[in-house]
Amino acid sequence: MLFKPKRVKDKIVAAKNDPVGAYNVAIAIKGRWPAGEPAILNDSFYSYMYARYVLKRRWPEAEPTIQKSNTFWRWYLDYFNHPAVRRRNR
C-alpha cells in the first residue's frame, strides 16, 4: 500500500525526500526551504527551477547536478547570465 499522508505535517515530512514535493513546499512557503534542498539537489530540473523561482539567484551547490542535463544547464546559464555564456558570446 502506498503511503498517503493525511496531515499537512506528514506531507511536509514526506516531501523532504522527494524533489517534486520539496520544490512544491518551497513554492508554497514562498521562500527557501533548507530541509528539502538535499532532495532537490538530486534532480537537475528541480534544481534549476528552485534556483530560478525560489532562490532567484545562482545556486552553486546545484550546478554539478544541473550540468547533467544539457537543456537545463543551458537554460541556467542563459537565465543567470553565467560567465561561461558571456565568454562564449564574445
ABEGO torsion letter per residue (X at the ends): XBBBBABAAAAAAAAAABAAAAAAAAAAAGEBBAAAAAAAAABAAAAAAAAAAAAGBBBAAAAAAAAABAAAAAAAAAAAGBAAAAAAAX
